[in-house]
Amino acid sequence: MKLAGRVAIVTGAASDIRRAIAWEFACEGAAVEAVDIKPLVNTVCSVIQEEGGRAEPRVFDITDQDAYRKCVEEVAGAGGKNRRSGQQRCDLFLRGRSSRHASGRAGQWEPFRLARL
């Protein structure tokens, strides 16, 4: 298992490619925190868990800065500490973007600019 002992956050984990990535991370041994605004992320995590993987769902909008920050802090805190630096850690972070924001007015990109760590 290439990712055993690693901690991963995958946003947009209820849809297509990011769901597959969350699955693959878990199959390779990572503890996955699957984030999505869609409650379907609960089902995604249930399937991963039924297959022996470690995945926890988090349903919220990543443009909500407080919820986003809380998630990252909780995951990093639960992930243990880096052996070298002693800092809390999150080993893998995949932040996707929603296709609903992929075209249209320039202002539609604003939520992704705001949703930074």
N, C-alpha and C positions, 0 to 999 in steps of 0.2 A: 504494500500500500504506500504509494508515493506521498500522500498527504497526511499520514497518521500523525496525530498529535497537533495538527494545525487547526487554526480557527479561521473561518471564512464568513464574510457577510456578502450576500448576493441580493441586490435590489432588483425589483421587477421579476422576482422568482416565480410568479404565477403564469408567466407567458413564455411560450416558445423556447427560444435559444437559452434564455437565462434559467428557465426551468431545467433544461437539459444540463446546463453547467452546474447548477446546484446538485442535481442528481449525480453527476460525474465526480464532483468534489467529495460528496458523501461516500460514494463507492470507493474512492481512493483513500478514505479514512478521515477526512476533515470533519470537524464539527461545524455544521452550516447553520447560520442564522439567515433564514429566507424572509426577505422583506417585500411587501407589495401592498398596494392600496386595495387590491381585490381579495376578498375572503377565500378565494380559491387556493391561496397559498397554504391554507390549513390542510387542504386535501393533498397538495403536493408534498408537504412534510409528512403527512400520515403514510403515504405510499413509500416514501424514503425510509421511514421508521419501520414499516412492515417488512422491508427488505433488509433490515439490519443496519441501516445507516443512521447517523445522528443529524437531525435537522429540527430546528425549532422555528415556528412561524411568528412573524411580527407583522400585524396589519396596521399600516398607517401610511400617510402621504409623506413622501420624502421632502416635499417642499415645506413641511411643518418643521422648522428649525429646532424647536425644543424636543420634539419626538425623535428627530433624527439624531441629535446630539446625545440624548438619553440612551438610545439604542447603541450607538457606538461606544459610549462610556461603559454601559453594562456588559457588552460583549468583550471589550478590551479588559475589563476588570475580571470577568469570569475566565478569560483565556489564559490567565496565569501571567507570569513575568518572563521577560526575555532574560536568558541566562547571562548574557554579557552586560547589558545595560541596566537590568533590574526594573525596566519600565513595563507597564502593562502593554499587552499586545493584541493585535489582530493581524494574522499572517496574510490573509488574502481578502481583498475588497474589490468586488465587481459592481460598479455602479452603471446601470443601463439607463437608457432614455426611452421614454414612451413614444411610440410612433405618432400619437396624436399631436405631439409637439414638433414633429420632424419637418413640417412644412407650414406655410401660412405666414402670418404677420411676424415680424422680427420680435415683437414682444412676447411671443409664445415661448421663446427660448429662455426668458427671464427666470422661470422656476428652477431651471437646471443651473444657472449661474448662482442662484441663491442657495442651492442645496449643496454647498461645499462644506467640507470638514474644517 
